[in-house]
């Protein structure tokens, strides 16, 4: 039975899988388990063997396999198609987030472009390959992971499972991987890394009519912020003229402190986002900023830094992922899709797989500019093109 990739995308968008982004889970729209249940049922209907592995409560990776013509022999080649199950939150959206409405050739909703549309193209691709396999079809692994938006923990757990030979389904390191993200059909061969953590300042509470009796943690955080801004300025100057990929950055995304306007704040916390050049050590970059702050604020006894809750070294360009990219570009060209290699400043699930030796690139339908937006959408035609492109890539894959 042929699969309608547009209808499949609608069904996935209609299943909430919002990432709580490190906050307490409150409500029925959070975590990925509903999507995982849907995927399990879909794999069963397609007659695909699958493996479901818990990463955290309510958060399971699920992996399915379509054996190739040489499965179980020394000539077997394993190609992985990977997509994450989670979406960012829905705050501020101006379209109904879970309806999957189609209007003007666009399918709207949270996750439409990031990345349930891309996931649907991979599902539809596997269904088509099962229906009409090619003479040289490799073994296709479809991996759907959790918590990409706030930690990459699903991808990290899956890579570790494969590295340590803990999977009963994928018994060796695969030969290549395509990670789905909205790349407008460009093939990403390198991207930035990231490290994120929380910084706290402490103080002493007092009545705001007698602030001299307290110690304001918000004021202390102001000193920390000034130091971070100074470090960011130095980074920018040191890398002036370089492209976004080679430009390390710092951003403070949230700040919270105090209990009331008439109380001197005894606590303040910020979240720091440090973007890295590909291959740069997240731990070294974090430590360098912490030391810079310490050297510019004087007393650090009331400043604490939590361990990083998210870190990735980025995706480093290699001859192996360039070779995979050329194959994808050639297959896309045969279908009239213009594609080329690209290098981007955002992060993906790629690094954990790259680190265990899998040549890995990013490729998918839709524009990254639409990801996380208030009116997120994916072009319907892009879903059909994306499915056709993946089928062509898989049927003609050889390493």
C-alpha positions as CSV (number, residue, x, y, z in Angstrom):
1,X,0.0,0.0,0.0
2,X,1.3,3.4,-0.9
3,X,1.7,5.9,1.9
4,X,0.4,9.5,1.5
5,X,3.3,11.5,3.1
6,X,1.1,14.6,3.5
7,X,-1.5,12.8,5.4
8,X,1.2,11.1,7.5
9,X,2.7,14.5,8.3
10,X,-0.7,15.7,9.4
11,X,-1.2,12.7,11.7
12,X,2.2,13.3,13.3
13,X,1.6,17.0,13.8
14,X,-1.7,16.2,15.5
15,X,0.1,14.2,18.2
16,X,1.7,16.6,20.7
17,X,5.3,15.8,21.6
18,X,6.4,19.1,23.2
19,X,9.8,19.2,24.8
20,X,9.5,20.7,28.3
21,X,12.9,22.3,27.8
22,X,14.1,21.3,31.3
23,X,11.1,22.6,33.1
24,X,8.5,20.5,35.1
25,X,6.2,18.5,33.0
26,X,2.7,19.9,33.4
27,X,-0.1,19.0,30.9
28,X,-0.9,16.5,28.3
29,X,1.1,17.9,25.4
30,X,4.6,17.2,26.8
31,X,7.1,14.4,26.1
32,X,7.3,12.1,23.2
33,X,5.6,8.9,24.3
34,X,2.4,9.5,22.2
35,X,4.4,9.8,19.0
36,X,6.5,6.7,20.0
37,X,3.3,4.7,20.5
38,X,2.1,5.9,17.1
39,X,5.4,4.9,15.5
40,X,5.3,1.5,17.1
41,X,1.8,0.8,15.8
42,X,2.9,2.1,12.3
43,X,5.9,-0.2,12.3
44,X,3.8,-3.2,13.3
45,X,1.3,-2.4,10.5
46,X,4.2,-2.2,8.0
47,X,5.6,-5.5,9.2
48,X,8.9,-4.0,10.3
49,X,11.0,-5.3,13.2
50,X,11.6,-2.6,15.8
51,X,13.3,-1.9,19.0
52,X,12.0,0.5,21.7
53,X,14.4,1.7,24.3
54,X,13.7,4.0,27.3
55,X,16.0,7.0,27.6
56,X,14.0,8.8,30.4
57,X,10.5,8.6,31.8
58,X,8.0,9.0,28.9
59,X,10.8,9.3,26.5
60,X,11.7,6.2,24.3
61,X,13.9,5.9,21.3
62,X,12.4,3.6,18.7
63,X,14.3,2.0,15.8
64,X,12.9,-0.1,12.9
65,X,14.8,-2.0,10.3
66,X,14.2,-3.0,6.6
67,X,16.7,-5.7,5.7
68,X,18.6,-5.2,2.5
69,X,19.4,-7.7,-0.2
70,X,22.7,-8.6,1.5
71,X,21.4,-8.6,5.1
72,X,23.4,-10.9,7.3
73,X,26.3,-11.3,4.9
74,X,29.7,-9.6,4.9
75,X,28.5,-7.5,2.0
76,X,25.7,-5.9,3.9
77,X,25.6,-2.1,3.9
78,X,23.6,-0.3,6.6
79,X,22.1,3.2,5.9
80,X,20.3,5.0,8.8
81,X,17.6,7.6,8.4
82,X,17.2,9.5,11.7
83,X,14.6,12.1,12.9
84,X,13.8,13.4,16.4
85,X,10.3,13.0,17.9
86,X,10.1,16.2,20.0
87,X,9.1,19.7,19.1
88,X,9.8,23.1,20.8
89,X,7.0,24.6,22.9
90,X,3.9,26.2,21.4
91,X,3.9,29.5,23.3
92,X,3.0,32.5,21.1
93,X,1.8,30.4,18.1
94,X,-0.8,32.1,15.9
95,X,-1.9,28.9,14.1
96,X,-3.5,26.0,15.9
97,X,-0.5,24.0,16.9
98,X,-1.9,20.5,16.6
99,X,-4.4,20.6,13.7
100,X,-2.1,20.0,10.7
101,X,-4.2,22.4,8.6
102,X,-3.4,22.7,4.9
103,X,-3.8,26.0,3.2
104,X,-2.2,27.5,0.1
105,X,0.0,24.5,-0.4
106,X,1.4,24.7,3.2
107,X,0.8,22.3,6.1
108,X,0.8,24.2,9.4
109,X,1.4,23.2,13.0
110,X,4.1,22.7,15.6
111,X,6.7,20.3,14.2
112,X,5.4,20.6,10.6
113,X,8.9,21.5,9.4
114,X,10.9,20.6,12.5
115,X,10.8,17.8,12.1
116,X,7.7,15.7,11.7
117,X,7.5,16.5,8.0
118,X,11.0,15.2,7.6
119,X,10.2,12.1,9.7
120,X,7.1,11.5,7.5
121,X,9.3,11.5,4.4
122,X,11.5,8.9,6.0
123,X,8.6,6.7,7.0
124,X,7.1,7.0,3.5
125,X,10.5,6.2,2.0
126,X,10.8,3.0,4.0
127,X,7.3,1.9,3.1
128,X,8.0,2.5,-0.6
129,X,11.2,0.6,-0.4
130,X,9.5,-2.3,1.3
131,X,6.8,-2.3,-1.4
132,X,9.2,-2.0,-4.3
133,X,12.8,-2.9,-3.3
134,X,15.7,-2.3,-5.6
135,X,18.2,-5.1,-6.6
136,X,21.0,-3.5,-4.6
137,X,19.0,-2.2,-1.7
138,X,21.0,-1.7,1.5
139,X,19.6,-2.5,4.9
140,X,17.7,0.6,6.0
141,X,17.5,1.6,9.6
142,X,14.9,4.1,10.7
143,X,15.8,5.8,14.0
144,X,13.4,8.1,15.8
145,X,15.0,9.6,18.9
146,X,13.9,11.8,21.8
147,X,15.0,15.1,23.4
148,X,16.9,16.7,20.5
149,X,15.7,20.2,21.3
150,X,17.1,20.3,24.8
151,X,20.0,17.9,25.3
152,X,20.6,15.4,22.4
153,X,20.1,12.7,25.0
154,X,18.2,10.4,22.6
155,X,20.9,10.5,20.0
156,X,23.6,10.1,22.6
157,X,21.9,7.0,24.1
158,X,21.4,5.4,20.7
159,X,25.0,6.0,19.6
160,X,26.2,4.5,22.9
161,X,23.9,1.5,22.4
162,X,25.3,0.8,19.0
163,X,28.9,1.5,20.0
164,X,28.6,-0.9,22.9
165,X,26.8,-3.6,20.9
166,X,23.7,-3.4,23.1
167,X,21.2,-3.5,20.3
168,X,19.6,-6.7,19.1
169,X,18.4,-5.0,16.0
170,X,21.5,-3.1,14.8
171,X,24.4,-5.4,15.6
172,X,27.2,-3.3,14.2
173,X,28.1,0.3,13.6
174,X,26.1,1.4,10.5
175,X,27.9,2.6,7.3
176,X,26.2,6.0,6.9
177,X,23.5,8.2,8.3
178,X,21.1,10.9,7.1
179,X,19.7,13.1,9.9
180,X,16.5,14.9,9.0
181,X,16.3,18.7,9.5
182,X,14.8,21.4,7.3
183,X,17.7,22.1,5.1
184,X,15.8,23.1,1.9
185,X,17.4,20.0,0.4
186,X,20.9,21.3,0.9
187,X,23.3,18.7,2.4
188,X,24.8,19.9,5.7
189,X,28.3,18.5,6.1
190,X,29.4,20.7,9.1
191,X,27.7,22.6,11.8
192,X,28.4,24.4,15.1
193,X,28.6,22.9,18.5
194,X,27.0,24.2,21.7
195,X,27.3,24.1,25.5
196,X,24.5,25.4,27.8
197,X,24.4,25.8,31.5
198,X,22.9,27.9,34.4
199,X,24.8,30.5,36.4
200,X,23.5,31.5,39.9
201,X,24.3,34.5,42.0
202,X,23.4,34.5,45.7
203,X,22.6,37.4,48.1
204,X,20.9,38.3,51.3
205,X,17.2,39.1,51.5
206,X,16.0,42.3,53.2
207,X,13.1,44.7,53.1
208,X,13.4,47.1,50.2
209,X,12.9,50.1,52.5
210,X,16.3,49.1,54.0
211,X,18.3,47.7,51.1
212,X,21.6,48.4,52.8
213,X,20.9,45.5,55.2
214,X,20.7,43.1,52.3
215,X,22.9,42.0,49.5
216,X,21.2,42.1,46.1
217,X,21.8,39.0,44.0
218,X,20.5,40.8,40.9
219,X,23.1,43.5,41.2
220,X,25.8,40.8,41.4
221,X,24.3,39.1,38.3
222,X,24.6,42.5,36.6
223,X,28.4,42.3,37.1
224,X,28.4,38.7,35.7
225,X,26.4,39.9,32.6
226,X,28.8,42.7,32.0
227,X,31.7,40.3,32.1
228,X,29.9,38.0,29.7
229,X,29.3,40.9,27.3
230,X,32.9,41.8,27.5
231,X,34.0,38.3,26.7
232,X,31.6,38.2,23.8
233,X,33.0,41.4,22.4
234,X,36.5,40.0,22.5
235,X,35.4,36.8,20.8
236,X,33.7,38.9,18.0
237,X,36.8,41.0,17.5
238,X,39.1,37.9,17.4
239,X,37.0,36.3,14.7
240,X,35.9,39.4,12.7
241,X,35.3,38.7,9.0
242,X,34.8,35.0,9.4
243,X,31.6,33.3,8.4
244,X,28.9,32.1,10.9
245,X,30.3,28.6,11.1
246,X,33.7,29.9,12.3
247,X,32.3,32.6,14.5
248,X,31.9,31.4,18.2
249,X,29.1,33.2,20.0
250,X,27.6,33.7,23.5
251,X,24.0,34.5,24.4
252,X,22.2,34.8,27.7
253,X,18.7,33.6,26.9
254,X,16.8,33.7,30.3
255,X,17.1,35.6,33.6
256,X,15.1,35.1,36.8
257,X,15.5,36.4,40.3
258,X,13.9,37.8,43.4
259,X,10.5,37.0,45.0
260,X,8.9,40.5,45.1
261,X,9.5,44.1,44.2
262,X,9.7,45.0,47.9
263,X,12.3,42.4,48.8
264,X,16.0,42.6,48.1
265,X,16.7,39.6,45.9
266,X,18.8,36.8,47.5
267,X,19.0,34.8,44.3
268,X,19.3,35.2,40.5
269,X,19.9,32.8,37.7
270,X,20.7,33.0,34.0
271,X,21.0,30.5,31.2
272,X,24.1,30.8,29.0
273,X,24.3,29.5,25.4
274,X,27.8,29.2,24.1
275,X,28.1,28.2,20.4
276,X,31.3,26.6,19.2
277,X,33.2,26.1,16.0
278,X,33.0,22.5,14.8
279,X,35.2,20.2,16.9
280,X,35.8,22.8,19.6
281,X,35.6,21.3,23.1
282,X,32.4,22.3,24.9
283,X,34.0,21.7,28.3
284,X,37.0,23.9,27.5
285,X,34.9,26.7,26.1
286,X,32.6,26.6,29.2
287,X,35.6,26.7,31.6
288,X,37.2,29.6,29.7
289,X,34.1,31.7,30.1
290,X,33.8,30.8,33.8
291,X,37.4,31.8,34.4
292,X,36.9,35.1,32.5
293,X,33.9,35.9,34.7
294,X,35.8,35.1,37.8
295,X,38.7,37.4,36.8
296,X,36.3,40.3,36.1
297,X,33.8,40.4,39.0
298,X,36.0,40.3,42.0
299,X,34.3,38.3,44.8
300,X,33.1,35.0,43.3
301,X,32.0,33.4,46.6
302,X,28.3,33.9,45.7
303,X,28.6,32.9,42.1
304,X,28.0,29.2,41.1
305,X,27.8,27.5,37.8
306,X,25.7,24.3,37.3
307,X,27.1,21.5,35.2
308,X,26.3,21.8,31.6
309,X,22.9,20.4,30.7
310,X,23.5,20.4,27.0
311,X,26.7,20.1,25.1
312,X,27.9,19.0,21.6
313,X,31.2,19.5,19.8
314,X,29.4,20.1,16.5
315,X,29.7,18.2,13.2
316,X,33.2,18.3,11.6
317,X,33.5,18.1,7.8
318,X,35.3,14.9,6.6
319,X,35.9,13.2,3.3
320,X,33.4,10.5,4.3
321,X,30.5,12.8,4.9
322,X,31.5,14.7,1.8
323,X,31.2,11.4,-0.2
324,X,27.8,10.7,1.3
325,X,26.7,14.3,0.4
326,X,27.8,13.9,-3.2
327,X,25.7,10.8,-3.5
328,X,22.6,12.6,-2.2
329,X,23.3,15.6,-4.4
330,X,23.5,13.4,-7.5
331,X,20.3,11.5,-6.6
332,X,18.4,14.8,-6.0
333,X,19.6,16.2,-9.3
334,X,18.1,13.2,-11.2
335,X,14.8,14.3,-9.8
336,X,15.2,18.0,-10.7
337,X,16.0,19.0,-7.1
338,X,18.8,21.6,-6.8
339,X,21.2,20.6,-4.0
340,X,24.7,21.4,-2.8
341,X,26.8,21.0,0.4
342,X,26.2,23.5,3.2
343,X,27.7,24.5,6.5
344,X,25.4,25.9,9.2
345,X,25.5,27.6,12.6
346,X,22.8,25.6,14.3
347,X,23.1,22.2,15.9
348,X,21.6,18.8,15.2
349,X,21.7,15.2,16.5
350,X,24.7,14.4,14.2
351,X,27.7,14.6,16.6
352,X,27.1,11.5,18.7
353,X,26.9,9.4,15.6
354,X,29.9,11.1,14.0
355,X,31.9,10.4,17.2
356,X,31.4,6.6,16.9
357,X,32.5,6.6,13.3
358,X,29.4,6.9,11.2
359,X,29.6,9.3,8.2
360,X,26.7,11.6,8.9
361,X,25.0,14.5,7.1
362,X,21.8,16.5,7.5
363,X,19.2,16.6,4.7
364,X,15.5,17.3,4.6
365,X,12.5,19.2,3.3
366,X,11.5,22.7,4.4
367,X,13.3,25.9,5.4
368,X,15.1,26.3,8.8
369,X,13.7,29.8,8.9
370,X,10.3,28.3,9.6
371,X,11.4,26.2,12.5
372,X,10.2,27.2,16.0
373,X,8.0,30.0,14.5
374,X,4.6,31.2,15.5
375,X,3.1,30.0,12.2
376,X,5.4,27.0,11.5
377,X,4.7,25.3,8.2
378,X,6.2,23.0,5.6
379,X,5.4,23.2,1.9
380,X,3.3,20.2,0.8
381,X,5.3,19.8,-2.4
382,X,8.5,19.6,-0.4
383,X,7.2,16.6,1.5
384,X,6.6,14.7,-1.8
385,X,10.0,15.8,-3.2
386,X,11.7,14.8,0.0
387,X,10.2,11.3,-0.1
388,X,11.2,10.8,-3.7
389,X,14.7,12.0,-3.0
390,X,15.2,9.6,-0.1
391,X,13.9,6.7,-2.1
392,X,16.4,7.5,-4.9
393,X,19.2,7.9,-2.4
394,X,18.5,4.5,-0.7
395,X,17.9,2.5,-3.8
396,X,21.2,3.6,-5.3
397,X,23.3,3.7,-2.1
398,X,26.8,2.1,-2.0
399,X,29.7,3.2,0.1
